[in-house]
Amino acid sequence: MKSMNLNPSAQKSLFQKAAAKAGNDAFQIENGVLISYCGNEEEAMIPAGVTRISKDALLNCTRLAGIVIPESVETIGEYAFGGCHSLRTIRLRPDDPAFPRDYSLVPLLTEELKNVWKMRSTGDYSASANMAVKYPLMILDYLHTHSASLAEQIRQQTRKIMKDCIANRDVGMVAVLTQEEGLFDAECIDRCIGMAQGQSEILMLLMNYKNAHVGFGDKPLKL
């Protein structure tokens, strides 16, 4: 995706401008149900108020690199995102930070989205799901709600989330996680620091968190 190396505010601006080009006319919507999308832009925003994405609605939208699925959506039909091989970011709101993933590598992407969407509706993210789908949406959900229950679930899954972040070199999500005090205990932060060797931006965020919230004891801080 073209905006991956930009700062967060530039990412948001670029995404919003590109998505606006698609316009609501590119979406066929009936009674709150998204029937199909005929746009050819790299970014698209499903209009707020849509409650269901029907079967095959975005099937084979091969140019689509980023999409906003609004929080009004309650259900996602079969194969709704099948063949979206260029998809890299999924947001809940157009001003959300980007947590890029290569969704072409996710088998049965639509099914994974459906499963995670059910988790969003209940607020319970304990079930198994593909990490590339589950964790970006889980963190975005937390950024919107700041739910204490969701914070505890993130705390319980921090190591798995960080493993996914480091594998995808996702500095943005690590920046979000390290702004929240209490997500990492001493053992967890040390393991994450070990995993992040060779990724200077992520490593610095983790080291700064440890210095601020956990401490280094008698060991000097090295960045």
SVG drawing of the C-alpha trace seen along z (x, -y; Angstrom):
<svg xmlns="http://www.w3.org/2000/svg" viewBox="-35 -15 60 36">
<polyline fill="none" stroke="black" stroke-width="0.4" points="0.0,0.0 1.4,-3.4 0.9,-5.0 2.8,-2.4 5.9,-4.5 4.2,-7.8 3.7,-9.2 0.2,-8.4 -1.4,-11.8 -0.2,-11.6 -1.5,-8.1 -5.0,-9.2 -5.0,-12.2 -4.0,-10.1 -6.4,-7.3 -9.4,-9.7 -8.6,-11.5 -8.2,-8.3 -11.3,-6.7 -13.4,-9.7 -12.8,-9.3 -14.8,-6.1 -17.9,-7.9 -21.1,-6.3 -22.2,-5.8 -19.8,-3.0 -21.8,-1.0 -25.1,0.6 -27.0,0.5 -30.6,1.6 -32.2,1.2 -28.9,1.0 -27.5,4.0 -24.4,3.6 -25.2,5.6 -22.1,4.9 -19.2,2.5 -18.3,1.4 -15.4,-1.1 -11.9,-0.7 -10.0,-2.7 -7.3,-1.4 -9.2,-2.7 -12.9,-2.5 -15.1,-3.5 -18.3,-1.5 -20.9,-4.1 -21.9,-4.4 -25.3,-2.9 -24.7,0.2 -25.7,3.1 -24.9,6.1 -22.3,6.9 -24.0,9.4 -22.5,12.5 -19.9,11.7 -20.3,7.9 -16.6,7.1 -15.7,10.4 -12.5,10.1 -11.9,6.4 -8.3,7.0 -7.2,3.3 -8.6,2.7 -5.7,2.1 -7.6,0.5 -11.2,0.5 -13.2,-1.0 -15.9,1.4 -18.1,-0.9 -19.1,0.1 -22.7,0.2 -22.0,3.5 -23.5,6.4 -23.0,9.3 -20.8,10.2 -21.9,12.6 -20.0,15.5 -17.1,14.7 -17.8,10.9 -14.0,10.3 -13.0,13.2 -10.2,12.5 -9.2,9.1 -5.6,10.0 -4.2,6.5 -5.9,5.8 -3.5,4.5 -5.5,2.4 -8.9,2.8 -10.2,-0.1 -13.4,-0.7 -13.2,-4.5 -11.5,-6.5 -9.2,-8.3 -8.0,-5.0 -4.3,-4.3 -3.0,-1.9 -2.0,1.6 -0.8,3.1 -1.1,6.9 -0.9,8.9 -4.4,10.3 -3.7,12.3 -1.9,14.7 -5.0,15.3 -6.9,18.4 -10.7,17.8 -10.4,14.1 -14.2,13.6 -14.7,16.4 -12.0,14.9 -13.6,11.5 -17.0,13.0 -15.5,14.7 -13.8,11.6 -16.9,9.5 -18.8,11.8 -16.1,11.2 -16.6,7.4 -20.3,7.7 -19.8,9.5 -16.6,7.8 -15.0,11.2 -11.8,11.8 -10.8,15.0 -11.7,17.3 -9.1,18.5 -8.8,16.5 -6.2,15.6 -3.8,13.1 -3.6,10.8 -7.4,10.2 -8.0,10.5 -5.4,8.3 -5.7,5.1 -9.5,5.0 -9.1,5.9 -6.7,3.0 -8.9,0.5 -11.9,1.6 -10.0,0.8 -8.9,-2.6 -12.5,-3.5 -14.0,-2.1 -11.1,-2.0 -13.0,0.9 -11.4,2.3 -12.5,5.8 -10.9,5.4 -7.7,4.0 -7.5,7.1 -7.9,9.4 -5.1,7.5 -3.0,7.9 -3.6,11.7 -2.6,11.9 0.2,9.3 2.9,11.8 0.9,13.2 0.0,9.7 3.6,8.6 4.7,11.7 2.3,10.7 3.4,7.1 7.1,8.0 6.5,10.4 4.7,7.7 7.1,4.9 4.0,3.0 5.5,0.0 2.1,-1.7 0.5,1.0 3.5,1.3 3.4,-2.5 -0.3,-2.1 0.5,0.8 3.4,-0.9 1.4,-4.0 -0.8,-1.9 0.7,-1.3 0.3,2.2 0.1,4.2 3.6,5.6 5.1,7.2 8.9,7.5 9.1,11.0 6.8,10.1 8.7,6.9 12.0,8.8 10.7,11.5 9.4,8.9 12.7,7.0 14.4,10.3 12.0,10.9 12.5,7.3 16.2,7.4 17.1,6.0 13.9,3.8 15.2,0.5 11.9,-1.5 10.0,1.3 13.0,2.0 13.2,-1.6 9.5,-1.7 9.9,1.4 13.0,0.2 11.4,-3.2 8.4,-1.4 10.6,0.8 12.6,-2.2 9.4,-4.1 7.2,-1.4 9.3,1.7 12.9,0.5 16.3,1.9 17.5,2.4 21.3,1.8 21.6,2.4 22.1,-0.8 19.5,-1.7 20.8,-1.0 18.9,-2.2"/>
</svg>
